[in-house]
């Protein structure tokens, strides 16, 4: 089977290995929906016993490592048509569902996440750009939201960085089962600040919770933060030999080790501070009556969904807890979906090639009107690529999965349409066995249409008609060179694809530089490639390959910006030449009337050199379109240039002074 060869170390940084999960106690076989009725716990004793049982059974069968898992482009986590605000906003997945990012703007000020500080930049006019105010954070800033005049700062408190409790590098790459990669003793913080006077921002409250920040969204003026908590467990047996007797012996050994754990050891707590840093109150983050478990036991980590009203900051936050191991989160305006990838089946000889041995379990939580409640549960065959594998429209959830493996030719791709029926997410329609032998590289669901990209040597784009969810249909297919890891709607009839170019060497597809493409889907049955743009040579990468928030698109002016770490080769005759890094910064384009790429220029943001005696590469690059200027940002600097004249010298503000 032809496979991509990844020889460039920098490229590997931007790829994740999709692993496999151990099926926990009670996992049922088959590929359809299970009993969806989750329940709360009748007592503290019942909760403690349940958690002990789940952690005792969390070991993985050693036979799972016999699987050859194909490398997949990952997402660490878009508004189709922006209104005419005159400035660009965070590129989000679903309209009406905001996502946090390292830079936010209100069209006049830029809010920039530094390492331990958020700076508020007066950006207009750019010639007099300056720091107007700042907020110091006692910890490491993760990302920001801006809701009207409230700035939300998500961060890791200085005493909450935690400790790594599993030192096996392979386990860190697993995207299923118990999240062994999560640190213990970790905390997440939520700062709410009043920025109505940008030169004098003030902290209103600071909520600190036990657990790792997993995801967050803002809908209808409500902030939803999802954290995942792993307690400080005693030494457990993490592997067993794949036999039933070996499993039970491991479970019993783990059960004995867990006897010293109390309920308080298993559960996360919180502390609430006022704007002066004084503690107001503290306690358990989620009460026993607000903790629920799935119908099919799926792990022991505590997933907390915390809701904060941004339209009424005086209101207390609320929290609901869910006992399960989750690996992805997707959110619409009406629901949050938590996703678990499940290893399901016998681990004995000859079963590892079962193409349906992995299942995706979906848990739905309603969030309408800020009231959060567990709603339904469902299960489908295979595993998803990332959260863009899901999309909701007209109360129907669509999900794209892959079963089987590329290495043995059993890989296949599927789309399921799920509808809530009582507490059941029932599969009412399915489209199966797309692109046999290939794996999914990107997916996007937009309205009643869907788009999939798979890859072997060429990049097939599939167009899906989902207008009848009971009978979804694949209506078109287009093969183009390379592959795409992200699909972005430009308008009703055009799709932007961002990915990698490839060439065939010795019957294998070899990665080259970045590739931007525009597809015309006006005739949905006959999609057309109307434009493409190649950036750099082998080794060229971009955060845009795995994080859609790195992409900036201002629809009203057809302006596009994305970060690029550019490599250029010395030997054009050698496609395996990784070349040398020659540029790190922002590339800026305007899409022409016929959807071609008009290169407007680029802004360098880092050369890997020294700044303030500290060698650094910025963790992120961002672009913001405001007025008639492009702003290029890192945690250390802001540079601005007229959109129609992106040349040096740039207007520059040093954020490290």
C-alpha positions as CSV (number, residue, x, y, z in Angstrom):
1,X,0.0,0.0,0.0
2,X,1.4,3.4,-0.9
3,X,2.0,5.6,2.1
4,X,3.4,9.1,2.8
5,X,7.0,9.2,3.9
6,X,7.7,11.8,6.6
7,X,11.4,12.4,6.9
8,X,11.4,16.1,7.9
9,X,11.4,16.5,11.7
10,X,9.7,19.9,11.6
11,X,6.8,18.4,9.7
12,X,6.4,15.7,12.3
13,X,5.7,18.4,14.9
14,X,2.5,19.2,13.2
15,X,1.2,15.6,13.0
16,X,-0.4,13.5,15.7
17,X,-0.7,9.8,15.9
18,X,-4.2,8.6,16.2
19,X,-4.0,5.7,18.6
20,X,-6.4,3.1,20.0
21,X,-8.4,2.7,23.2
22,X,-8.9,0.0,25.8
23,X,-12.5,-1.0,26.1
24,X,-13.5,-0.4,29.7
25,X,-15.8,-2.6,31.7
26,X,-19.3,-2.9,30.2
27,X,-18.4,-2.0,26.6
28,X,-20.9,-3.7,24.3
29,X,-19.9,-5.1,20.9
30,X,-21.4,-4.0,17.6
31,X,-21.5,-0.7,15.8
32,X,-24.9,0.8,16.6
33,X,-26.4,2.9,19.4
34,X,-26.2,1.6,22.9
35,X,-28.5,2.2,25.9
36,X,-28.2,6.0,26.3
37,X,-29.7,6.6,29.7
38,X,-27.0,8.1,31.9
39,X,-27.7,8.4,35.6
40,X,-26.5,10.4,38.5
41,X,-25.1,8.8,41.7
42,X,-27.4,8.0,44.6
43,X,-24.7,8.6,47.2
44,X,-21.1,9.6,47.8
45,X,-20.3,5.9,48.5
46,X,-21.7,4.8,45.1
47,X,-19.7,7.5,43.3
48,X,-16.4,6.5,45.1
49,X,-17.0,2.8,44.3
50,X,-17.7,3.6,40.6
51,X,-14.6,5.7,40.2
52,X,-12.4,3.0,41.9
53,X,-13.8,0.4,39.5
54,X,-13.2,2.5,36.4
55,X,-9.5,3.3,37.3
56,X,-8.9,-0.3,38.3
57,X,-10.0,-1.3,34.8
58,X,-8.1,1.3,32.9
59,X,-5.2,-0.8,31.7
60,X,-4.4,-1.3,28.0
61,X,-3.8,-4.7,26.4
62,X,-0.2,-5.0,25.2
63,X,-1.4,-6.5,21.9
64,X,-2.7,-3.1,20.9
65,X,0.8,-2.0,20.2
66,X,0.9,-4.6,17.4
67,X,-1.2,-2.2,15.4
68,X,0.5,0.0,12.8
69,X,-1.4,3.3,13.3
70,X,-1.2,5.7,10.4
71,X,0.0,9.2,11.2
72,X,-2.8,11.7,10.9
73,X,-2.9,15.5,10.7
74,X,-4.1,16.6,14.2
75,X,-5.9,19.5,15.7
76,X,-5.0,20.6,19.2
77,X,-9.2,21.9,18.5
78,X,-15.3,29.7,11.2
79,X,-17.6,31.7,10.4
80,X,-18.7,31.1,6.8
81,X,-19.8,34.6,6.0
82,X,-18.7,37.5,8.2
83,X,-20.7,40.7,8.6
84,X,-19.2,44.0,7.4
85,X,-17.4,45.1,10.5
86,X,-14.3,46.3,8.8
87,X,-12.1,44.0,10.8
88,X,-11.4,40.3,11.0
89,X,-12.4,38.0,13.8
90,X,-11.3,34.6,15.1
91,X,-11.8,31.9,12.5
92,X,-14.4,29.7,14.1
93,X,-16.0,26.4,13.2
94,X,-19.7,27.3,13.6
95,X,-21.4,30.7,13.3
96,X,-22.7,31.9,16.6
97,X,-20.1,29.7,18.6
98,X,-17.1,31.8,19.4
99,X,-13.7,30.2,20.2
100,X,-10.8,31.5,22.3
101,X,-7.6,32.6,20.7
102,X,-4.4,34.4,21.5
103,X,-5.5,37.6,19.8
104,X,-8.9,39.3,19.9
105,X,-10.0,42.7,18.6
106,X,-13.0,45.1,18.7
107,X,-11.9,46.9,15.6
108,X,-10.0,49.6,17.5
109,X,-7.9,47.7,20.2
110,X,-6.0,44.5,20.0
111,X,-5.9,42.2,23.0
112,X,-2.8,40.1,22.9
113,X,-1.9,37.1,25.0
114,X,1.6,37.2,26.3
115,X,3.2,34.5,28.5
116,X,2.1,36.0,31.8
117,X,0.4,39.2,30.7
118,X,-2.4,40.4,28.4
119,X,-1.6,43.6,26.6
120,X,-4.2,45.9,25.2
121,X,-2.9,47.7,22.1
122,X,-4.4,50.9,20.7
123,X,-4.1,50.0,17.1
124,X,-5.7,52.9,15.2
125,X,-4.2,54.8,13.6
126,X,-1.4,52.3,13.1
127,X,1.2,55.1,12.9
128,X,0.7,55.9,16.6
129,X,0.1,52.2,17.7
130,X,0.9,51.8,21.4
131,X,0.2,49.8,24.5
132,X,-2.8,51.3,26.2
133,X,-3.1,48.9,29.1
134,X,-2.3,45.5,30.4
135,X,-3.4,42.8,32.8
136,X,-0.8,40.8,34.7
137,X,-1.7,37.1,35.2
138,X,-0.3,35.0,38.0
139,X,0.3,32.1,35.7
140,X,0.6,31.2,32.0
141,X,-1.9,32.7,29.6
142,X,-3.6,30.2,27.3
143,X,-6.1,32.2,25.3
144,X,-8.8,35.0,25.3
145,X,-12.4,35.8,24.6
146,X,-13.8,39.3,24.1
147,X,-17.5,39.7,24.8
148,X,-18.7,43.3,24.6
149,X,-16.6,45.0,27.3
150,X,-15.6,41.8,29.1
151,X,-12.3,40.2,28.5
152,X,-12.0,36.5,29.4
153,X,-8.5,35.2,30.1
154,X,-8.0,31.4,30.2
155,X,-4.8,30.5,31.9
156,X,-2.8,28.0,34.0
157,X,-2.2,29.3,37.6
158,X,1.4,29.5,38.7
159,X,0.8,26.7,41.3
160,X,-1.2,24.6,38.9
161,X,1.1,23.5,36.1
162,X,1.0,20.0,37.5
163,X,3.3,17.1,37.0
164,X,3.6,14.4,34.4
165,X,2.6,11.1,35.9
166,X,3.2,8.8,32.9
167,X,6.7,8.8,31.4
168,X,6.1,6.5,28.4
169,X,6.3,8.6,25.2
170,X,4.1,6.2,23.4
171,X,1.2,6.7,25.8
172,X,1.4,10.5,25.3
173,X,0.5,9.9,21.7
174,X,-2.7,7.8,22.4
175,X,-5.9,9.6,21.6
176,X,-8.2,7.1,23.1
177,X,-9.0,5.5,26.5
178,X,-7.8,7.1,29.7
179,X,-5.9,10.3,28.8
180,X,-2.6,9.2,30.2
181,X,-0.9,12.3,28.7
182,X,-2.8,14.7,31.1
183,X,-0.8,15.9,34.0
184,X,-1.9,15.5,37.6
185,X,-2.2,18.3,40.2
186,X,-3.0,20.7,37.3
187,X,-5.3,23.7,37.5
188,X,-7.1,26.0,35.0
189,X,-8.0,29.6,35.6
190,X,-10.8,31.9,34.3
191,X,-10.3,35.6,34.7
192,X,-13.1,38.0,33.9
193,X,-11.9,41.5,33.4
194,X,-13.7,44.8,32.6
195,X,-12.1,46.5,29.6
196,X,-14.6,49.3,29.1
197,X,-11.7,51.6,29.8
198,X,-8.8,49.9,27.9
199,X,-6.2,52.0,29.6
200,X,-7.4,50.9,33.0
201,X,-8.7,47.4,32.8
202,X,-9.9,45.8,36.0
203,X,-10.2,42.2,37.1
204,X,-13.7,41.4,38.4
205,X,-13.3,37.8,39.4
206,X,-10.9,34.9,39.0
207,X,-12.2,31.2,39.1
208,X,-9.5,28.5,39.6
209,X,-10.5,24.9,39.1
210,X,-8.7,21.5,39.3
211,X,-8.1,19.9,35.9
212,X,-6.7,20.6,32.5
213,X,-8.4,23.0,30.2
214,X,-9.9,20.8,27.4
215,X,-12.0,23.1,25.4
216,X,-14.2,26.2,25.6
217,X,-16.9,28.1,23.7
218,X,-19.1,31.2,24.0
219,X,-22.7,31.0,22.9
220,X,-25.6,33.4,23.6
221,X,-23.5,35.4,26.1
222,X,-22.5,32.3,28.1
223,X,-18.9,31.0,28.5
224,X,-18.7,27.2,28.6
225,X,-15.3,25.8,29.8
226,X,-14.7,22.1,29.7
227,X,-11.9,20.7,31.9
228,X,-10.7,17.1,32.4
229,X,-9.4,16.0,35.8
230,X,-7.2,13.0,36.6
231,X,-6.6,12.5,40.3
232,X,-3.2,11.8,41.8
233,X,-3.4,8.0,41.6
234,X,-1.2,5.4,43.2
235,X,1.0,3.3,40.9
236,X,-1.2,1.2,38.7
237,X,-0.7,-1.6,36.2
238,X,-1.1,0.1,32.9
239,X,-0.8,-3.1,30.7
240,X,-2.0,-6.6,30.7
241,X,-1.3,-9.5,28.4
242,X,-4.5,-9.4,26.3
243,X,-6.1,-12.5,28.0
244,X,-9.2,-12.4,30.1
245,X,-7.3,-13.9,33.1
246,X,-4.5,-11.4,32.7
247,X,-7.0,-8.6,32.6
248,X,-8.8,-9.7,35.8
249,X,-5.5,-10.2,37.6
250,X,-4.5,-6.6,36.6
251,X,-7.9,-5.2,37.7
252,X,-7.6,-6.9,41.1
253,X,-4.1,-5.6,41.6
254,X,-5.2,-2.1,40.7
255,X,-8.2,-2.3,43.0
256,X,-6.0,-3.1,45.9
257,X,-3.7,-0.2,45.1
258,X,-6.7,2.2,45.0
259,X,-8.1,1.2,48.5
260,X,-6.4,4.2,50.1
261,X,-8.2,6.7,47.8
262,X,-11.0,8.8,49.2
263,X,-13.8,10.5,47.4
264,X,-12.2,13.9,47.9
265,X,-9.0,12.5,46.2
266,X,-11.0,11.5,43.1
267,X,-12.9,14.8,42.6
268,X,-11.8,18.3,41.5
269,X,-12.3,21.5,43.6
270,X,-12.5,25.2,42.9
271,X,-11.5,28.5,44.4
272,X,-13.1,31.9,43.6
273,X,-11.2,35.1,44.0
274,X,-12.2,38.7,43.8
275,X,-10.5,41.4,41.7
276,X,-8.0,42.0,44.5
277,X,-6.9,38.4,44.7
278,X,-8.7,37.6,47.9
279,X,-10.5,34.3,48.1
280,X,-14.2,34.5,48.3
281,X,-15.1,30.9,48.6
282,X,-13.9,27.4,47.7
283,X,-15.2,23.8,47.6
284,X,-16.0,20.8,45.4
285,X,-16.3,21.9,41.7
286,X,-19.2,19.5,41.0
287,X,-21.6,18.1,43.6
288,X,-22.5,14.4,43.6
289,X,-26.0,15.1,42.4
290,X,-24.6,17.0,39.5
291,X,-22.3,14.2,38.4
292,X,-23.6,11.8,35.8
293,X,-22.3,8.7,34.2
294,X,-22.9,7.2,30.7
295,X,-25.0,4.1,30.2
296,X,-21.9,2.3,29.1
297,X,-19.0,2.8,31.5
298,X,-16.3,4.7,29.6
299,X,-13.5,5.7,32.1
300,X,-13.1,7.5,35.4
301,X,-11.8,11.0,34.6
302,X,-14.0,13.8,35.7
303,X,-15.1,16.0,32.8
304,X,-16.5,19.3,34.1
305,X,-18.6,21.7,32.0
306,X,-18.5,25.1,33.7
307,X,-20.8,27.8,32.6
308,X,-20.3,31.5,33.3
309,X,-22.7,34.2,32.3
310,X,-20.8,37.0,30.5
311,X,-24.0,39.2,30.3
312,X,-24.4,39.0,34.1
313,X,-21.0,38.9,35.8
314,X,-22.4,39.0,39.3
315,X,-24.1,35.6,38.7
316,X,-22.4,32.5,40.2
317,X,-21.0,30.0,37.7
318,X,-22.6,26.6,37.4
319,X,-21.0,23.2,36.8
320,X,-22.1,19.7,35.7
321,X,-19.7,16.8,35.8
322,X,-19.5,13.7,33.5
323,X,-17.5,10.6,34.4
324,X,-15.9,9.4,31.2
325,X,-12.6,9.6,29.2
326,X,-13.2,12.0,26.3
327,X,-10.9,13.0,23.4
328,X,-12.6,15.6,21.3
329,X,-15.3,18.3,21.8
330,X,-17.6,19.8,19.1
331,X,-20.1,22.5,19.9
332,X,-23.1,24.0,18.1
333,X,-25.3,26.9,19.3
334,X,-27.6,24.4,21.1
335,X,-25.4,21.6,22.3
336,X,-21.9,20.4,23.3
337,X,-20.8,17.0,22.1
338,X,-18.1,15.1,23.9
339,X,-16.4,12.4,21.9
340,X,-14.7,9.2,23.1
341,X,-12.8,6.8,20.8
342,X,-13.3,3.3,22.1
343,X,-11.3,0.1,21.4
344,X,-14.0,-2.5,21.2
345,X,-13.5,-6.2,20.7
346,X,-11.4,-9.2,21.6
347,X,-7.7,-8.7,21.9
348,X,-6.9,-12.3,21.0
349,X,-5.1,-13.7,18.0
350,X,-6.4,-12.7,14.6
351,X,-8.8,-9.9,15.7
352,X,-6.5,-6.9,15.2
353,X,-7.5,-6.5,11.6
354,X,-11.2,-6.2,12.3
355,X,-12.1,-2.9,10.5
356,X,-14.8,-2.0,13.0
357,X,-12.8,-2.7,16.1
358,X,-12.9,1.1,17.0
359,X,-16.0,2.9,17.9
360,X,-16.8,6.6,18.4
361,X,-19.1,7.3,21.3
362,X,-20.9,10.6,21.4
363,X,-22.4,12.3,24.4
364,X,-24.7,15.3,23.9
365,X,-25.2,18.1,26.4
366,X,-27.9,20.7,25.8
367,X,-26.7,24.3,26.4
368,X,-29.7,26.4,25.3
369,X,-30.3,29.5,27.3
370,X,-27.3,28.8,29.4
371,X,-28.9,25.8,31.1
372,X,-26.6,22.8,30.8
373,X,-28.0,19.3,31.0
374,X,-27.0,15.8,29.8
375,X,-29.2,15.0,26.8
376,X,-28.4,11.8,24.8
377,X,-25.8,9.2,23.9
378,X,-24.9,7.4,20.7
379,X,-22.2,5.3,19.0
380,X,-21.0,4.7,15.5
381,X,-18.3,2.6,13.8
382,X,-14.7,3.9,13.5
383,X,-12.8,6.8,14.8
384,X,-12.9,10.5,13.9
385,X,-10.1,12.7,12.6
386,X,-10.8,15.8,14.7
387,X,-13.8,18.0,15.7
388,X,-14.3,19.1,12.1
389,X,-15.5,15.5,11.6
390,X,-18.7,16.6,13.2
391,X,-21.3,19.2,12.2
392,X,-24.9,19.9,13.3
393,X,-27.7,21.2,11.0
394,X,-31.4,21.3,11.6
395,X,-31.1,19.2,14.7
396,X,-29.2,16.5,12.9
397,X,-25.6,15.6,13.8
398,X,-23.4,14.5,11.0
399,X,-20.2,12.6,11.8
400,X,-17.4,11.3,9.5
401,X,-15.4,8.3,10.7
402,X,-12.7,5.9,9.4
403,X,-12.5,2.2,10.0
404,X,-9.7,-0.2,9.2
405,X,-6.1,0.6,8.3
406,X,-4.3,2.0,5.4
407,X,-1.4,-0.5,5.8
408,X,-3.5,-3.6,5.0
409,X,-5.9,-2.0,2.6
410,X,-8.9,-2.3,4.9
411,X,-9.4,1.5,5.5
412,X,-12.7,2.9,4.6
413,X,-14.6,6.1,5.4
414,X,-18.2,6.7,6.4
415,X,-20.7,9.5,7.3
416,X,-23.6,8.9,9.8
417,X,-26.6,11.2,10.3
418,X,-27.7,11.0,14.0
419,X,-31.0,12.3,15.4
420,X,-32.0,12.5,19.0
421,X,-34.8,10.1,19.8
422,X,-35.6,10.3,23.5
423,X,-32.1,9.8,25.1
424,X,-30.8,8.1,22.0
425,X,-28.6,9.5,19.2
426,X,-30.0,7.2,16.6
427,X,-28.3,6.6,13.2
428,X,-31.1,7.5,10.8
429,X,-28.9,7.6,7.7
430,X,-25.5,6.4,6.6
431,X,-23.1,6.8,3.7
432,X,-20.5,4.0,3.9
433,X,-17.3,2.7,2.3
434,X,-16.1,5.9,0.7
435,X,-12.5,5.8,-0.7
436,X,-11.6,2.3,0.2
437,X,-7.9,1.9,1.2
438,X,-7.6,5.6,2.0
439,X,-7.8,7.6,5.2
440,X,-9.6,10.8,6.0
441,X,-7.5,14.0,5.9
442,X,-10.1,16.6,6.4
443,X,-13.9,17.0,6.7
444,X,-16.4,19.9,6.8
445,X,-20.1,20.1,7.2
446,X,-21.8,23.3,6.0
447,X,-25.6,23.5,6.0
448,X,-27.1,20.5,4.3
449,X,-23.8,19.7,2.5
450,X,-20.7,17.9,3.4
451,X,-17.1,17.7,2.1
452,X,-14.5,15.0,2.7
453,X,-10.9,14.8,1.6
454,X,-9.1,11.5,1.7
455,X,-5.6,10.7,0.4
456,X,-3.4,7.9,-1.1
457,X,-1.5,9.5,-3.9
458,X,-4.0,12.2,-5.0
459,X,-6.4,14.2,-3.0
460,X,-10.0,13.2,-3.7
461,X,-12.5,15.8,-2.7
462,X,-16.0,14.3,-2.1
463,X,-19.1,16.4,-2.2
464,X,-22.0,15.1,-0.1
465,X,-25.7,15.9,-0.4
466,X,-27.1,15.7,3.2
467,X,-30.4,17.5,2.5
468,X,-32.2,14.2,3.2
469,X,-30.5,12.9,6.4
470,X,-32.2,9.5,6.0
471,X,-30.6,9.1,2.6
472,X,-27.2,10.9,2.5
473,X,-25.5,10.7,-0.9
474,X,-22.0,11.3,-2.4
475,X,-22.7,13.3,-5.5
476,X,-19.3,14.4,-6.7
477,X,-15.6,13.6,-6.6
478,X,-12.5,15.5,-7.8
479,X,-8.9,14.3,-7.6
480,X,-6.1,16.8,-7.3
481,X,-2.4,16.6,-6.3
482,X,-1.4,16.7,-2.7
483,X,-3.9,16.7,0.2
484,X,-5.8,19.2,2.3
485,X,-6.1,19.2,6.1
486,X,-8.5,22.1,6.4
487,X,-11.5,23.2,4.3
488,X,-12.9,26.7,4.6
489,X,-16.1,28.1,3.0
490,X,-15.5,31.3,1.1
491,X,-19.1,31.7,0.0
492,X,-22.0,29.4,-1.0
493,X,-20.1,28.0,-4.0
494,X,-16.4,28.1,-3.3
495,X,-14.2,26.3,-0.8
496,X,-10.7,27.1,0.3
497,X,-8.4,24.1,1.0
498,X,-5.1,24.3,2.9
499,X,-2.7,21.4,2.9
500,X,0.5,20.0,1.4
501,X,1.7,19.4,-2.1
502,X,3.1,16.0,-2.9
503,X,5.2,14.3,-5.6
504,X,5.4,10.6,-6.4
505,X,8.9,9.1,-5.8
506,X,9.3,5.3,-6.1
507,X,5.6,4.8,-6.1
508,X,5.3,6.7,-2.8
509,X,3.8,10.2,-2.1
510,X,6.4,12.5,-0.8
511,X,5.4,15.7,1.0
512,X,6.6,19.1,-0.4
513,X,5.5,22.6,0.5
514,X,2.2,24.1,1.4
515,X,-0.6,24.1,-1.1
516,X,-3.6,26.5,-1.1
517,X,-6.5,25.5,-3.4
518,X,-9.9,26.9,-4.3
519,X,-12.7,24.6,-5.4
520,X,-15.8,25.7,-7.3
521,X,-18.8,23.6,-6.1
522,X,-21.5,25.5,-8.0
523,X,-22.2,22.3,-9.8
524,X,-22.2,20.1,-6.7
525,X,-21.9,16.9,-8.7
526,X,-18.9,18.2,-10.7
527,X,-16.5,20.1,-8.3
528,X,-13.7,22.0,-10.1
529,X,-10.3,23.2,-9.0
530,X,-10.2,26.8,-10.1
531,X,-6.9,28.0,-8.5
532,X,-3.9,26.8,-6.5
533,X,-0.9,28.4,-4.9
534,X,2.3,26.6,-3.7
535,X,4.3,28.0,-0.9
536,X,7.9,26.9,-0.3
537,X,9.5,23.5,-0.6
538,X,9.7,20.3,1.4
539,X,9.8,21.1,5.2
540,X,7.6,24.2,4.8
541,X,4.9,24.1,7.5
542,X,2.1,26.3,9.0
543,X,0.0,26.3,12.1
544,X,-2.9,26.6,9.7
545,X,-2.5,22.9,8.9
546,X,-3.7,21.9,12.3
547,X,-5.3,25.0,13.9
548,X,-8.0,26.8,12.0
549,X,-7.6,29.9,14.3
550,X,-4.3,30.6,12.7
551,X,-6.1,31.5,9.5
552,X,-7.5,35.0,9.0
553,X,-10.1,35.6,6.3
554,X,-12.0,38.8,5.9
555,X,-14.9,37.9,3.6
556,X,-16.0,41.4,2.8
557,X,-12.7,42.2,1.2
558,X,-11.6,38.7,0.2
559,X,-8.4,39.0,2.2
560,X,-6.5,36.0,3.5
561,X,-3.6,35.7,5.9
562,X,-1.8,32.7,7.3
563,X,1.4,31.9,9.1
564,X,4.2,30.2,7.2
565,X,7.5,28.7,8.3
566,X,9.2,28.6,5.0
567,X,11.8,26.1,3.8
568,X,13.6,26.5,0.5
569,X,15.7,23.7,-1.1
570,X,19.1,23.9,-2.7
571,X,18.7,21.0,-5.0
572,X,15.5,21.2,-7.0
573,X,16.3,17.8,-8.6
574,X,16.1,16.1,-5.2
575,X,12.5,15.9,-3.9
576,X,13.7,14.6,-0.5
577,X,15.8,17.7,0.1
578,X,14.3,19.3,3.2
579,X,16.0,22.6,2.5
580,X,16.7,25.4,5.0
581,X,14.4,27.6,6.9
582,X,14.5,31.1,5.2
583,X,11.3,32.8,6.6
584,X,9.0,32.8,9.5
585,X,6.0,35.1,9.5
586,X,2.7,36.0,7.8
587,X,1.7,35.6,4.1
588,X,-1.1,37.8,2.9
589,X,-3.3,37.3,-0.2
590,X,-6.3,38.8,-1.8
591,X,-8.6,36.4,-3.7
592,X,-9.4,37.8,-7.1
593,X,-12.8,38.1,-8.7
594,X,-12.2,34.7,-10.3
595,X,-10.9,33.2,-7.0
596,X,-7.3,33.2,-7.9
597,X,-4.5,34.1,-5.4
598,X,-3.1,37.6,-5.6
599,X,0.0,37.6,-3.3
600,X,0.1,40.9,-1.5
601,X,3.3,40.4,0.5
602,X,4.7,38.9,3.7
603,X,5.7,40.1,7.1
604,X,8.6,38.5,8.9
605,X,8.0,37.8,12.6
606,X,10.9,35.7,13.7
607,X,14.2,34.5,12.5
608,X,15.0,32.3,15.5
609,X,17.5,34.9,16.6
610,X,17.9,36.5,20.0
611,X,15.6,39.1,21.6
612,X,16.4,40.4,25.0
613,X,19.2,37.8,25.3
614,X,16.6,35.0,24.9
615,X,16.6,32.7,21.9
616,X,13.0,32.1,20.9
617,X,10.6,31.0,18.3
618,X,7.2,32.4,18.9
619,X,4.5,29.9,19.9
620,X,2.1,31.5,17.5
621,X,1.7,34.0,14.7
622,X,-1.6,35.7,14.0
623,X,-2.9,38.2,11.4
624,X,-5.7,40.8,11.9
625,X,-7.2,42.9,9.2
626,X,-8.4,46.3,10.5
627,X,-9.3,49.4,8.5
628,X,-7.0,49.2,5.5
629,X,-4.1,47.5,7.3
630,X,-2.8,44.1,8.1
631,X,-1.5,43.6,11.6
632,X,0.9,40.7,12.1
633,X,1.4,39.6,15.7
634,X,3.3,37.3,18.0
635,X,3.5,37.4,21.8
636,X,6.5,39.6,21.4
637,X,5.7,42.1,18.6
638,X,3.0,43.7,16.5
639,X,3.8,44.8,12.9
640,X,1.4,46.7,10.7
641,X,1.4,47.6,7.0
642,X,-1.1,49.0,4.4
643,X,-2.8,46.1,2.7
644,X,-1.9,47.4,-0.7
645,X,1.7,48.1,0.2
646,X,3.1,45.3,2.4
647,X,6.8,46.2,2.2
648,X,9.5,47.2,4.7
649,X,9.8,49.2,6.8
650,X,6.8,48.0,8.8
651,X,5.1,49.9,11.6
652,X,6.4,48.0,14.6
653,X,5.5,47.8,18.3
654,X,7.8,45.8,20.6
655,X,5.8,44.1,23.3
656,X,8.8,43.0,25.3
657,X,9.9,46.5,26.3
